[in-house]
Amino acid sequence: MKKHTLLAGLGVAASVALVATGCSASGGSDDGSTEVTFLTHWGPDQVTMLEDAAAAFTEENPDITVKVQAVPFANLLSTLRTQGASADGPTIAGIYDAWLPELARDGLAAEAPSDVAKDVTDNWPSGVVNAATQEGALYGIPNEVDLYQLNYNTALFEEAGIAAPPATWDELLTAADAITATGDGRQGIGFITSWNSGAVHPFLSLLASNGGSFLNEAGDAADLESPEALETAELYQQLVDAGATNPAMSGANANTTGPYLDNFVNGKTGMIVMANWWESSLKDAMGDDFANVATAPIPVGPSGDVSSSISYSWDTIVNGNASDEKQAAAWKFLSWLNGPDSGENGSSAMGDMLISMGILPSRLSDVEAHAEALGSDFLSSYVAAMETATPFPTVLGASAGADALQRQIEALLNGQVDAATAMKTATADVDAALTAAR
């Protein structure tokens, strides 16, 4: 079959398929209704909440239905990239903001309409609005904000004779050694491995609390051979050399289970640096022993003067390959889902879902509506850390650069390289990732 004949044949086949499914070429159905698909990595409880919210939206907007498609976090980006290339792929997706530069460049994220952009600009903090913006255009509606803090087991601290959480790196080393010395196969502090963000974000939070940064100010080169970065790597090396951290006890998968979770909840790990959304996993795994978990700011390094956590956000985007009708329906649903009238007591429905997972909502009215929950012993430290947080850079290649840094962090934790070699190699690899993405 000649090329033009093949293309014509495909066109006929596509027309037949549209008729068979009752869909028009514009993406809507012959009866005027439109179905959009929402791709998420959330678990069953939150998927049920999202489906309930979608059903409530459809009651008010009977011409639009929303179908929820859930995949594991590890498959989220690949699913969006493969299925989203088609107009019939997921219409809406929840994404990690570090993915946005590439998705916007590749047309998988549509620019928000002007009314949506104005609503977001007026009702969200500028930092998270900036994270959802590329070259001056808004590409999604921010929902959650995540930060890192020190989580520690108060029972192990008491057994080791430690009165307070470490505020400095010297105190961190002392506490880690003391907990390790209590024996019973314990490690003073656990650093997650086998998972990109879990390995990189704690390292960058300690680096930010030592006055350093991942990339230079322009965001086009690594800044990992600075004195501050070398000191951060040397902190890891000291903990490894002292036997106060054991990578064999801190492996994880993309859902952050495995030895990392097991050893902390079973009292084998004294401290971890972890995100706020971890709360629900800890409560489920620890039961009454969750009362032994406390949070504290990231300890400050010798070259730093303030505790600073890496922060990142998640956005809901609309597929730029979807039809105009589906895109319009998707933005209408997202505006409702994130609006102040869709949830309980002044919260958006999205805010209610996020807080159920221990996740900090970012819409200002949601923060106000959930003030009591955000003031809990576990979350209040994370909320306070927002003031001095360091946003993870949302530039082309930053996500691949994080992969490169992860490899060197894990080589350092496994004793395969020293601190200086890890930072030198990471610098070269991150620079290569940034260059390749441009």
C-alpha positions as CSV (number, residue, x, y, z in Angstrom):
1,M,0.0,0.0,0.0
2,K,1.3,3.4,-1.0
3,K,1.9,6.0,1.7
4,H,-1.0,8.3,0.8
5,T,-3.4,5.3,0.4
6,L,-2.3,4.0,3.9
7,L,-3.0,7.4,5.4
8,A,-6.4,7.6,3.7
9,G,-7.2,4.2,5.0
10,L,-6.3,5.1,8.5
11,G,-8.5,8.2,8.2
12,V,-11.5,6.0,7.2
13,A,-10.7,3.6,10.1
14,A,-10.6,6.5,12.5
15,S,-13.9,7.8,11.3
16,V,-15.5,4.4,11.7
17,A,-14.1,4.2,15.2
18,L,-15.5,7.6,16.2
19,V,-19.0,6.6,14.9
20,A,-18.7,3.2,16.7
21,T,-18.0,5.0,20.0
22,G,-20.5,7.7,19.5
23,C,-17.8,10.4,19.6
24,S,-17.4,13.4,17.3
25,A,-14.1,14.3,15.7
26,S,-14.0,17.3,18.1
27,G,-13.7,15.0,21.1
28,G,-17.3,15.3,22.4
29,S,-20.2,12.8,21.9
30,D,-23.0,13.2,19.5
31,D,-25.3,13.9,22.4
32,G,-23.1,16.9,23.5
33,S,-21.6,15.2,26.5
34,T,-17.8,15.1,27.1
35,E,-15.8,12.5,29.1
36,V,-12.4,13.5,30.5
37,T,-9.9,11.2,32.2
38,F,-8.0,12.1,35.3
39,L,-4.6,10.3,35.7
40,T,-3.3,10.1,39.2
41,H,-1.0,8.0,41.4
42,W,-3.2,8.2,44.5
43,G,-4.2,5.2,46.6
44,P,-7.6,3.6,46.8
45,D,-9.0,5.9,49.5
46,Q,-8.1,9.1,47.7
47,V,-9.3,7.7,44.4
48,T,-12.7,7.1,46.0
49,M,-12.7,10.7,47.2
50,L,-11.8,11.9,43.8
51,E,-14.5,9.8,42.1
52,D,-17.1,11.1,44.6
53,A,-16.0,14.7,43.9
54,A,-16.3,14.0,40.1
55,A,-19.7,12.6,40.6
56,A,-20.8,15.7,42.5
57,F,-19.4,17.9,39.7
58,T,-21.3,15.9,37.1
59,E,-24.5,16.4,39.0
60,E,-24.0,20.2,38.5
61,N,-22.6,19.7,35.0
62,P,-24.4,16.7,33.5
63,D,-22.7,17.2,30.1
64,I,-19.3,16.4,31.6
65,T,-18.2,13.1,33.2
66,V,-14.8,12.5,34.8
67,K,-13.2,9.0,34.8
68,V,-10.3,8.4,37.2
69,Q,-7.3,6.4,36.1
70,A,-4.9,5.4,38.9
71,V,-1.4,4.0,38.3
72,P,1.6,3.5,40.7
73,F,3.8,6.5,41.1
74,A,6.6,4.8,39.3
75,N,4.4,4.5,36.2
76,L,2.8,7.9,36.3
77,L,5.2,9.9,34.1
78,S,5.7,7.0,31.6
79,T,1.9,6.5,31.3
80,L,1.4,10.2,30.7
81,R,4.1,10.3,28.1
82,T,2.9,7.2,26.2
83,Q,-0.9,7.5,26.4
84,G,-0.9,11.3,26.5
85,A,0.5,11.5,23.0
86,S,-2.9,10.6,21.8
87,A,-6.0,12.9,21.9
88,D,-7.8,10.0,23.6
89,G,-5.1,9.7,26.3
90,P,-5.5,11.1,29.9
91,T,-7.1,14.6,29.7
92,I,-5.9,15.6,33.2
93,A,-2.9,14.5,35.1
94,G,-1.4,15.2,38.5
95,I,2.3,15.9,38.0
96,Y,5.5,16.6,40.0
97,D,6.4,20.2,39.2
98,A,10.0,19.2,38.2
99,W,8.4,17.4,35.2
100,L,6.6,20.5,33.9
101,P,9.4,22.1,31.8
102,E,9.7,19.0,29.6
103,L,5.9,18.3,29.4
104,A,5.2,22.0,28.5
105,R,8.0,21.9,25.9
106,D,6.6,18.6,24.4
107,G,3.0,19.8,24.2
108,L,1.7,17.4,26.9
109,A,0.8,20.3,29.2
110,A,-1.6,23.0,27.8
111,E,-1.4,26.6,28.8
112,A,-4.1,27.6,31.2
113,P,-6.9,29.8,29.9
114,S,-6.7,33.4,31.1
115,D,-9.5,33.1,33.7
116,V,-7.9,30.1,35.3
117,A,-4.5,31.8,35.3
118,K,-6.0,34.9,37.0
119,D,-7.8,32.7,39.6
120,V,-4.5,30.9,40.4
121,T,-2.5,34.1,40.6
122,D,-5.0,35.7,42.9
123,N,-5.5,32.7,45.3
124,W,-2.2,30.8,45.5
125,P,1.2,31.8,47.0
126,S,3.5,33.3,44.4
127,G,6.2,30.6,44.9
128,V,3.9,27.7,43.9
129,V,2.4,29.8,41.1
130,N,6.0,30.3,39.8
131,A,6.6,26.6,39.9
132,A,3.6,26.0,37.6
133,T,4.8,28.7,35.2
134,Q,7.0,28.4,32.2
135,E,8.3,31.4,30.2
136,G,5.6,33.6,31.7
137,A,2.6,31.2,31.0
138,L,0.7,29.2,33.6
139,Y,0.4,25.5,32.8
140,G,-1.4,24.0,35.7
141,I,-3.3,24.5,38.9
142,P,-1.1,23.9,42.0
143,N,-2.4,21.6,44.6
144,E,0.0,20.2,47.2
145,V,3.2,21.6,48.7
146,D,5.7,19.2,50.2
147,L,8.7,19.9,52.5
148,Y,11.2,17.9,54.5
149,Q,11.8,17.9,58.2
150,L,13.7,15.7,60.7
151,N,11.5,12.9,62.0
152,Y,12.8,11.2,65.1
153,N,11.8,8.5,67.5
154,T,11.4,10.0,71.0
155,A,11.6,6.7,72.7
156,L,15.0,6.0,71.1
157,F,16.2,9.5,72.0
158,E,15.2,8.9,75.6
159,E,17.0,5.5,75.7
160,A,20.1,7.1,74.2
161,G,20.0,9.9,76.8
162,I,19.4,12.6,74.2
163,A,17.2,15.4,75.6
164,A,16.4,17.4,72.4
165,P,16.4,17.0,68.6
166,P,19.7,18.1,66.9
167,A,19.7,21.7,65.7
168,T,23.2,21.6,64.2
169,W,25.2,19.0,62.3
170,D,27.5,18.4,65.3
171,E,24.5,17.6,67.4
172,L,23.2,15.4,64.6
173,L,26.4,13.4,64.5
174,T,26.4,13.1,68.3
175,A,22.7,11.9,68.4
176,A,23.3,9.4,65.5
177,D,26.3,7.9,67.3
178,A,24.5,7.7,70.6
179,I,21.4,5.9,69.1
180,T,23.7,3.5,67.2
181,A,25.5,2.7,70.4
182,T,22.3,1.5,72.0
183,G,22.8,-1.7,69.9
184,D,20.0,-4.1,68.9
185,G,20.9,-3.5,65.2
186,R,19.9,0.1,65.2
187,Q,21.2,2.9,63.0
188,G,21.2,6.5,64.2
189,I,19.9,8.0,61.0
190,G,18.5,6.5,57.8
191,F,18.9,8.0,54.3
192,I,16.6,6.5,51.7
193,T,18.0,4.8,48.6
194,S,16.6,3.4,45.4
195,W,14.3,6.3,45.0
196,N,15.1,9.6,43.2
197,S,13.4,12.2,45.3
198,G,13.7,10.3,48.5
199,A,17.5,10.3,48.1
200,V,18.0,13.7,46.6
201,H,15.6,15.9,48.6
202,P,17.0,15.2,52.1
203,F,20.6,15.8,50.7
204,L,19.5,19.1,49.2
205,S,17.7,20.1,52.3
206,L,20.8,19.6,54.4
207,L,22.8,21.4,51.7
208,A,20.3,24.4,51.7
209,S,20.6,24.4,55.5
210,N,24.4,24.7,55.0
211,G,24.0,27.8,52.7
212,G,24.5,25.9,49.5
213,S,22.4,25.0,46.4
214,F,21.8,22.3,43.8
215,L,22.2,24.6,40.8
216,N,23.7,28.0,40.2
217,E,21.6,31.1,40.3
218,A,20.9,30.9,36.5
219,G,19.8,27.3,36.8
220,D,22.0,26.2,34.0
221,A,24.9,24.4,35.8
222,A,25.5,22.4,39.0
223,D,26.8,24.1,42.1
224,L,27.9,20.8,43.8
225,E,31.6,21.5,44.1
226,S,31.0,24.5,46.4
227,P,32.5,24.3,49.9
228,E,29.0,24.0,51.2
229,A,28.2,21.0,49.0
230,L,31.4,19.3,49.9
231,E,30.7,19.7,53.6
232,T,27.3,18.1,53.1
233,A,28.8,15.2,51.3
234,E,31.4,14.9,54.1
235,L,28.6,14.8,56.7
236,Y,27.3,11.7,54.9
237,Q,30.8,10.2,54.7
238,Q,31.3,10.8,58.5
239,L,28.0,9.0,59.3
240,V,28.9,6.1,57.0
241,D,32.5,5.8,58.4
242,A,31.1,5.8,62.0
243,G,28.5,3.1,61.2
244,A,25.7,5.5,62.2
245,T,23.9,5.0,58.9
246,N,23.4,1.8,57.1
247,P,22.2,1.9,53.4
248,A,21.1,-1.8,53.7
249,M,18.5,-0.6,56.2
250,S,17.1,2.2,54.1
251,G,16.2,0.8,50.7
252,A,12.7,1.8,49.4
253,N,10.6,1.5,46.3
254,A,8.6,4.3,44.7
255,N,5.9,4.0,47.2
256,T,8.4,4.5,50.1
257,T,7.9,1.2,51.7
258,G,10.5,-1.5,52.2
259,P,13.3,-1.5,54.8
260,Y,13.3,2.3,55.0
261,L,9.7,2.3,56.4
262,D,10.0,-0.9,58.3
263,N,13.2,0.0,60.2
264,F,11.8,3.4,61.3
265,V,8.4,2.1,62.5
266,N,10.0,-0.8,64.2
267,G,12.4,1.3,66.2
268,K,15.6,0.3,64.4
269,T,16.2,3.8,62.9
270,G,16.4,6.8,65.2
271,M,16.1,9.7,62.7
272,I,15.1,10.2,59.1
273,V,14.7,13.3,56.9
274,M,11.3,12.9,55.3
275,A,8.3,14.7,53.7
276,N,5.0,15.7,55.3
277,W,3.0,13.3,53.2
278,W,4.8,10.5,55.1
279,E,2.4,11.1,58.1
280,S,-0.4,8.8,56.9
281,S,2.1,5.9,56.2
282,L,3.6,6.3,59.6
283,K,0.2,6.3,61.3
284,D,-1.0,3.2,59.4
285,A,2.2,1.3,60.2
286,M,2.9,2.4,63.8
287,G,-0.6,2.5,65.3
288,D,-0.3,3.8,68.9
289,D,3.5,4.0,68.6
290,F,3.0,7.0,66.3
291,A,2.9,9.0,69.5
292,N,6.7,8.4,69.7
293,V,7.3,10.3,66.4
294,A,8.3,13.9,66.6
295,T,9.4,16.4,63.9
296,A,12.0,19.1,64.0
297,P,13.7,21.6,61.6
298,I,16.5,20.4,59.3
299,P,19.7,20.7,61.4
300,V,21.9,23.7,60.3
301,G,25.3,23.1,58.9
302,P,28.6,24.8,59.8
303,S,28.3,27.2,56.8
304,G,24.6,27.9,57.2
305,D,22.6,30.2,59.3
306,V,19.1,29.0,59.0
307,S,17.2,25.7,58.5
308,S,15.9,25.4,55.0
309,S,13.9,22.5,53.5
310,I,13.7,21.7,49.9
311,S,10.1,22.3,48.8
312,Y,8.3,21.0,45.8
313,S,4.7,21.1,44.6
314,W,2.3,19.1,42.5
315,D,0.2,20.5,39.7
316,T,-2.9,19.3,37.8
317,I,-2.3,19.9,34.1
318,V,-4.5,19.5,31.0
319,N,-3.2,17.5,28.1
320,G,-2.3,19.7,25.2
321,N,-3.1,16.9,22.8
322,A,-6.7,16.6,23.9
323,S,-9.5,18.1,21.8
324,D,-10.7,21.7,22.5
325,E,-13.9,20.3,24.0
326,K,-12.1,18.0,26.3
327,Q,-9.6,20.7,27.4
328,A,-12.4,23.1,28.1
329,A,-14.3,20.5,30.1
330,A,-11.1,19.6,32.0
331,W,-10.3,23.2,33.0
332,K,-14.0,23.6,34.1
333,F,-13.7,20.6,36.3
334,L,-10.3,21.6,37.8
335,S,-11.6,25.1,38.6
336,W,-14.5,23.6,40.4
337,L,-12.4,20.9,42.2
338,N,-9.9,23.5,43.4
339,G,-12.5,26.2,44.2
340,P,-13.7,27.2,47.7
341,D,-17.2,25.8,47.2
342,S,-16.5,22.2,46.3
343,G,-15.3,21.0,49.7
344,E,-16.3,21.2,53.4
345,N,-16.3,24.3,55.5
346,G,-14.7,26.6,53.0
347,S,-12.2,24.2,51.7
348,S,-12.0,23.0,48.1
349,A,-12.6,19.3,47.5
350,M,-8.9,19.0,46.5
351,G,-7.9,20.6,49.8
352,D,-10.0,18.0,51.7
353,M,-8.4,15.1,49.8
354,L,-4.9,16.4,50.4
355,I,-5.3,17.0,54.1
356,S,-6.7,13.4,54.4
357,M,-3.2,12.3,53.4
358,G,-1.3,14.7,55.6
359,I,-0.4,16.8,52.6
360,L,-0.2,20.5,52.8
361,P,-2.7,22.2,50.5
362,S,-1.4,25.3,48.7
363,R,-4.6,27.3,48.0
364,L,-4.6,30.1,50.6
365,S,-8.3,29.5,51.5
366,D,-7.6,25.8,52.0
367,V,-4.8,26.6,54.4
368,E,-7.2,28.8,56.4
369,A,-10.0,26.2,56.3
370,H,-7.6,23.4,57.6
371,A,-5.8,25.5,60.1
372,E,-6.5,23.2,63.0
373,A,-5.2,20.0,61.2
374,L,-2.2,21.9,59.9
375,G,-1.4,22.9,63.5
376,S,-0.9,19.2,64.7
377,D,2.3,18.2,66.4
378,F,3.5,16.4,63.3
379,L,2.5,18.9,60.6
380,S,3.1,22.2,62.4
381,S,6.9,22.0,61.9
382,Y,6.4,21.5,58.1
383,V,4.0,24.5,57.9
384,A,6.5,26.7,59.8
385,A,9.3,25.6,57.4
386,M,7.5,27.1,54.4
387,E,8.8,30.5,55.3
388,T,12.5,29.6,54.7
389,A,12.0,26.8,52.2
390,T,14.2,26.4,49.1
391,P,12.1,25.4,46.0
392,F,13.5,22.6,43.9
393,P,14.5,24.2,40.6
394,T,11.9,23.7,37.8
395,V,14.2,24.1,34.8
396,L,14.8,21.9,31.8
397,G,17.0,18.9,32.8
398,A,16.6,19.4,36.6
399,S,14.8,16.1,36.9
400,A,17.5,14.2,35.0
401,G,20.1,16.1,37.0
402,A,18.5,14.8,40.2
403,D,18.9,11.2,38.8
404,A,22.6,11.9,38.4
405,L,23.0,13.3,41.9
406,Q,21.1,10.3,43.3
407,R,23.6,7.9,41.8
408,Q,26.5,9.7,43.6
409,I,24.6,10.0,46.9
410,E,24.0,6.3,46.9
411,A,27.6,5.6,45.9
412,L,28.7,7.7,48.8
413,L,26.4,5.9,51.2
414,N,27.6,2.6,50.1
415,G,31.3,3.6,50.6
416,Q,32.1,3.3,46.9
417,V,33.4,6.9,46.6
418,D,34.6,9.6,48.9
419,A,32.8,12.9,49.4
420,A,35.0,14.9,47.0
421,T,34.7,12.3,44.2
422,A,31.0,12.1,44.6
423,M,30.5,15.9,44.2
424,K,33.0,16.1,41.3
425,T,31.2,13.3,39.4
426,A,27.8,14.6,40.2
427,T,28.7,18.1,38.9
428,A,29.8,16.7,35.6
429,D,26.8,14.4,35.3
430,V,24.3,17.1,36.3
431,D,25.8,19.6,33.8
432,A,25.5,17.0,31.1
433,A,21.9,16.4,31.9
434,L,21.1,20.1,31.9
435,T,22.9,20.5,28.5
436,A,21.1,17.5,26.9
437,A,17.7,18.8,27.9
438,R,18.2,22.2,26.3
